[in-house]
Amino acid sequence: MNAQTPIGPYVRPAMADDAEGIAKVHVRGWQEAYAGLLPQEVLDRQSVAYRLRLWTDYLKEPPGQRWTFVAIDPALGVVGFVGATRAKPAIHGPAIHGPAFKIPVLYILQSHLRRGLGRHLMHALARALAEAGPGSVALWSLAGNRPARAFYQAVGGRLNAVLAERQGGARVTLAGYRWRNAAELAERTAPRQPAT
Ligand SMILES: CC(C)(COP(=O)(O)OP(=O)(O)OC[C@H]1O[C@@H](n2cnc3c(N)ncnc32)[C@H](O)[C@@H]1OP(=O)(O)O)[C@@H](O)C(=O)NCCC(=O)NCCS
């Protein structure tokens, strides 16, 4: 170990070799976060092999289409990740015009919650999106996912849509959050200055 070696979890852009770590966190993240919110058989059906195939392809996409960042615990590997893609302007209804980004995935293992990793992942992502060009930023959360909704509100997300749909055979209600642009999200997730 030297002075440069991180000792706690840190965030960096995802690389091709992260596909397996991301796939595992994707499945475990679903099972932990959605217990009691989605039918247990839907959670039991989640497959690392299936997610691994998807993430292997996603991480090969050319730059400028998809952005993925991982949270790495040096002792454990990938413990969280976030991803964004370009979205159709109408993602949250006809009121939103112009280019847009959507954030379909944000998962941190339960063992690593409330340590600032969600904020840190979103900040890294938002800075990359701001560099990629203009566009509002939007995402959907299960309406019953209270920790996630508290997080989105804490980082400045505005609730601007509620939608009922079927997911994996279950009827669910989704809450849509939006930021005017990626710079706004970057500002709201910026590292806090320690109090003096
Ligand atoms: C949503 C999620 C990414 C937040 O990540 P996190 O690393 O725990 O959040 P942070 O530590 O960065 O928290 C930032 C702020 O968000 C708010 N917040 C986060 N979790 C919260 C909770 N459970 N209850 C209330 N507020 C919360 C707080 O204001 C917090 O600041 P504070 O810790 O100084 O009070 C995380 O809970 C998660 O991955 N959950 C499981 C998967 C999931 O539900 N993903 C979302 C799918 S839509």
The ligand as a Tripos MOL2 file, in Angstrom:
@<TRIPOS>MOLECULE
LIG
   48    50     1     0     0
SMALL
NO_CHARGES

@<TRIPOS>ATOM
      1 C1        -31.0700    5.3530   -2.9060 C.3       1 LIG1
      2 C2        -29.6370    5.0250   -2.5480 C.3       1 LIG1
      3 C3        -28.8010    4.9110   -3.8050 C.3       1 LIG1
      4 C4        -29.0420    6.1450   -1.6560 C.3       1 LIG1
      5 O1        -27.6660    5.8730   -1.4650 O.3       1 LIG1
      6 P1        -26.8840    6.1270   -0.0980 P.3       1 LIG1
      7 O2        -25.4330    5.9430   -0.3720 O.co2     1 LIG1
      8 O3        -27.4370    5.3060    0.9970 O.co2     1 LIG1
      9 O4        -27.2220    7.6560    0.1740 O.3       1 LIG1
     10 P2        -26.2430    8.8040    0.7470 P.3       1 LIG1
     11 O5        -25.4920    8.2490    1.9130 O.co2     1 LIG1
     12 O6        -25.4360    9.3710   -0.3610 O.co2     1 LIG1
     13 O7        -27.3300    9.8560    1.2660 O.3       1 LIG1
     14 C5        -27.4390   11.1920    0.7900 C.3       1 LIG1
     15 C6        -28.6410   11.8360    1.4440 C.3       1 LIG1
     16 O8        -29.8490   11.2340    0.9620 O.3       1 LIG1
     17 C7        -30.8210   11.1330    2.0370 C.3       1 LIG1
     18 N1        -31.0770    9.7070    2.3200 N.ar      1 LIG1
     19 C8        -30.4030    8.6270    1.8410 C.ar      1 LIG1
     20 N2        -30.9640    7.4770    2.2950 N.ar      1 LIG1
     21 C9        -31.9910    7.8480    3.0900 C.ar      1 LIG1
     22 C10       -32.9160    7.1180    3.8660 C.ar      1 LIG1
     23 N3        -32.9020    5.7740    3.9240 N.pl3     1 LIG1
     24 N4        -33.8580    7.8110    4.5750 N.ar      1 LIG1
     25 C11       -33.8820    9.1560    4.5430 C.ar      1 LIG1
     26 N5        -32.9990    9.9170    3.8300 N.ar      1 LIG1
     27 C12       -32.0720    9.2630    3.1110 C.ar      1 LIG1
     28 C13       -30.1740   11.8020    3.2390 C.3       1 LIG1
     29 O9        -30.5250   13.1750    3.2030 O.3       1 LIG1
     30 C14       -28.6940   11.6080    2.9530 C.3       1 LIG1
     31 O10       -27.8840   12.5720    3.5720 O.3       1 LIG1
     32 P3        -27.3700   12.2860    5.0880 P.3       1 LIG1
     33 O11       -26.8960   10.8690    5.1410 O.co2     1 LIG1
     34 O12       -26.2880   13.3010    5.2720 O.co2     1 LIG1
     35 O13       -28.5760   12.4940    5.9640 O.co2     1 LIG1
     36 C15       -29.5510    3.7020   -1.7180 C.3       1 LIG1
     37 O14       -30.4890    3.8090   -0.6680 O.3       1 LIG1
     38 C16       -29.7950    2.4190   -2.4860 C.2       1 LIG1
     39 O15       -28.9920    1.9860   -3.3230 O.2       1 LIG1
     40 N6        -30.8910    1.7660   -2.1570 N.am      1 LIG1
     41 C17       -31.1630    0.4180   -2.6630 C.3       1 LIG1
     42 C18       -31.4390    0.3840   -4.1560 C.3       1 LIG1
     43 C19       -32.4900    1.3670   -4.5880 C.2       1 LIG1
     44 O16       -33.5440    1.4920   -3.9960 O.2       1 LIG1
     45 N7        -32.1610    2.0730   -5.6780 N.am      1 LIG1
     46 C20       -33.0460    3.0760   -6.2430 C.3       1 LIG1
     47 C21       -33.8460    2.5020   -7.3340 C.3       1 LIG1
     48 S1        -35.0000    3.7150   -7.9670 S.3       1 LIG1
@<TRIPOS>BOND
     1     1     2 1
     2     2     3 1
     3     2     4 1
     4     2    36 1
     5     4     5 1
     6     5     6 1
     7     6     7 2
     8     6     8 1
     9     6     9 1
    10     9    10 1
    11    10    11 2
    12    10    12 1
    13    10    13 1
    14    13    14 1
    15    14    15 1
    16    15    16 1
    17    15    30 1
    18    16    17 1
    19    17    18 1
    20    17    28 1
    21    18    19 ar
    22    18    27 ar
    23    19    20 ar
    24    20    21 ar
    25    21    22 ar
    26    21    27 ar
    27    22    23 1
    28    22    24 ar
    29    24    25 ar
    30    25    26 ar
    31    26    27 ar
    32    28    29 1
    33    28    30 1
    34    30    31 1
    35    31    32 1
    36    32    33 2
    37    32    34 1
    38    32    35 1
    39    36    37 1
    40    36    38 1
    41    38    39 2
    42    38    40 1
    43    40    41 1
    44    41    42 1
    45    42    43 1
    46    43    44 2
    47    43    45 1
    48    45    46 1
    49    46    47 1
    50    47    48 1
@<TRIPOS>SUBSTRUCTURE
     1 LIG1         1 GROUP 0 **** ****
